[in-house]
Amino acid sequence: MRLTRVHVEGALVPGSEIALPEDAAAHLARVLRLRQGDACVLFNGDGHDYHAQLLRIDRREVVAAVTGARAVDTESPLHITLLQGIARGEKMDLILQKATELGVAALLPVDSERSEVRLTGERLHKRLAHWRGVVVAACEQSGRARVPQVAEPQALLAAAAALPADSVRLLLDPQGAHALKMLAAPASGQVVIAIGPEGGWSPRDRKALETHRFQGLRLGPRVLRTETAGLAAIAAVQALLGDL
């Protein structure tokens, strides 16, 4: 039987006891109706699953005993960064969730000329925390023991300029010069896939990406929506060069 996985912050040490985060505790006790003595799995993003047993469940907290650790090898040999033009609401949640399930290592939301969502101040901080929660939940479900980084949104030019120098950089384009079968595995393992927002990349955005060595990649002749394009590209690259 598959055990429930719960993400926690901080160190996990076999033989120790830990009070579970409030949301996780409520889910285990009120939704799943686990009881004292039941087992679960904890992880903190260090590449291990920690077996645990529930010691105490009450209105104030749920306490678990960490009983053992197991290294988890579910990460892709490719270090894929999804550079994603910020999409609206549930579309962005879907992109982050499914990209995590498909094995991306990093998620880089960017502002672009045609972005319909502008985040500043408290709204930015709340949205970023929400996105990171979506990614953590996707890791809990998919069995990943390392949590992909979700960077704070930044301008497209700044994001492109800060990318690893040895990365292969792909820009989805039905008229692109490169077909999927032409891709070769990068020696560094670093792949960046750039996907525009709902309105696509503007000519200026596209020029900026090309200046930063992004290559046009064809995934068939059809135009894909922003919530489809990145996931299709990740799956295709993973199937060709990764672990799908």
N, C-alpha and C positions, 0 to 999 in steps of 0.2 A: 504494500500500500504506500502510495506517495505521501510523504509528510509535508505539512505546511511549512513554507520557508518565510522567515521574517527578517527584515533588514534592521540592524541596530547600529548606532554610532559608537565608536570607541572600541577598545581592545576586548577580545573574547579569549578567555583562558580556561582550558579544561580544569575542572575542579572548583571553579568559581560560581557565584550566584549573581544574577543580574535581574533588575526590574525592567520589564519590557516597556518600550515606548507606548504612550497612551493609546494611539490609534491602533497599533498592533495588538495591544492587550484587549481592547474592546472587540476587535475582529475575532480573536481567538476565543474569548469568553462568551460574547453575546451572539455572534454570527455563527461561528463553527461549533460553539457550545462544548469546547474542550474542558476537561476536568483535571483535577489534581492527579498527577501520575502519567498523564498523556505526554506523548513525545512530539517534538517539533524540530525544525532546523533553523539555526540562526546564521546570518552572515553579515560581515561588515565591509566587504569590498576588497579584502586582502587576498582573495583567491582560494579561500577555504570555506567549507561548510562545517558548522559546529553543531553537533548533535546535542540536544537539550531535552530536559524533562521538566514539566511544570510542577513546581513545588507548592505554590500558594496562589489561589485565585480569590480575590475579594473585591469589594467595591472600590477600594483605593488603588490597588495595583495587582499586577500579575508578575510573579517571580519565577524564574527558571534556573535550573542548575545546568551548567555546561558540562557535558559528560565526555566529549571527545571531539576530535577535529579530523577533517579529511580534505586533502588537496583536491580541487576541482579543475579539470582541464576542459573548459567549454569555450575558450576564446579562439577566435579565428586567427590563422597565421597572417592574415592581412590586417594592418592597422588602418581601418577605414574611417575617415572623417567626413561627415555629412555637413557641408556648408549650405545651409537652408535659408532662403529668403523667408522671413517671418510670415506665417499664414494665420488666418483667423481662427480663433476658438478651437473647436473640436478637430478641425483639420490639422492644426499643429500638434495637438495631443496624439492623434492617430499616427502622424509621421514619426514622432518621438518614440511612441510605444513600439511600433512595428520595426523601426530601424534598430532599436535595442534588441528585439527578438532575433533579428537577422544578423546581429553580431558587430554592429559598428562600435568603434572604440571611443569616438568623440563626436559631439554634436555642437555645431557652431551656428547659432542663429544670427542672421545679419539683416541690417536695414539696407534697403535699396531704393532706387528712384520710384519704383512702382509698388512699394510696400503699402498695404492698406492699413497696417497696424503700426502705430507709433507708441512706444513704451518709454515712459520717463518716471523718475521719482518713485513714489511708493507703489504705483501700479507696476512698474518694471520689477521691483523686488518681489512683489506678490506673484507675478506671472512666472518669474524665474524659479521661485520656490515650488510653484505648482508643477512646472515642467520637470524639475528634478524629482518630484514625487512620482510623476508618471513614469519616469525612467526606472526609478527604484522598484515600483510595482511590476514593471515589465521584467526586471531581473528576478524578482521573487517568483514570477510565473514561469519564466523560461529556463530557470536553473543556472543562470549566470552568477558567478561569485565575484566578479569585478564589475563595478558600476561605471558605465560610460560617463565621461565628463560632459556636462552641459555648460558651455561657456556663457558668460553674460553677453547679451546682444551688443553688437558693435557695427560700425559702418563697414560696408563691403570692402572698400579699399584697405582699411586698416586690417581687416581679417585676412584678406588675400596676401598682404605684405608680410604677415607674421607666420605664414605656413612654413612647414619644414622644407628646406631647400631641396632635399632629395626625394620629394613626393611626386608621384604621378598625379596630374591634375586633369580632371575630366569635366567637361561642360556638355550637358545633354543638348543635342541639336539634331533634328531630323535631316538637316543638310550637312551635318558634320563630316569632316574628312576621314574620320576613323570609324571603322566598324568594330563591333565587339570582338570578333575573332582575330582582329589585328593586335589586340592588347597583349603585352608580355608582362610577366610578373616582375614588379620592381624589386631591385636588389635590397632596398631598404624595407620593403613590405608596406610602405606608406602610400595610401591612395586617398585622394580628396575628390569628392563628387559634389559639384555645385548645382543647386536646384533653385530656380527663381520663385518668387511669390506668385500669388494668383494671376497677376498681370504679366508674369514673365520678366525676363531681364530687359531693361531698356537698351537701346543701342550704346549708350554711354557705359552702362554696367557691363555689357558684353565686351566692349573694347577694353575696359579695365581688367576684366578677367583674362582676356587674351594677352594683355601686356604682362600679366603675371603667370604666363606659361600654361594657361588652361587650353586643353585640346578639345575640339568638338567631337562628341561621340554620338553615333547613330544607334538608336534602339528601335529600328523600324521607321517607316515614313510618317507615322501618326504623331500628332501633338498630344502629349500626356498632361493631365492636370498635376498641379504641384504635389498633391497628396498621393499621386500614383507614380510620378516620375522617379523620385528618389528611391522609393521602395523597389521599383522594377530594376533600377540601375544597381542597387546594392545586391539584390538577389542574383542578377546576371553576372556581376563581377565575382561574387562569392562562388557561383557555380563554375566559373571559368578558372579562377585563380585561388579561391579560398577553400572553404570546407563544406560547401553544400553539394 
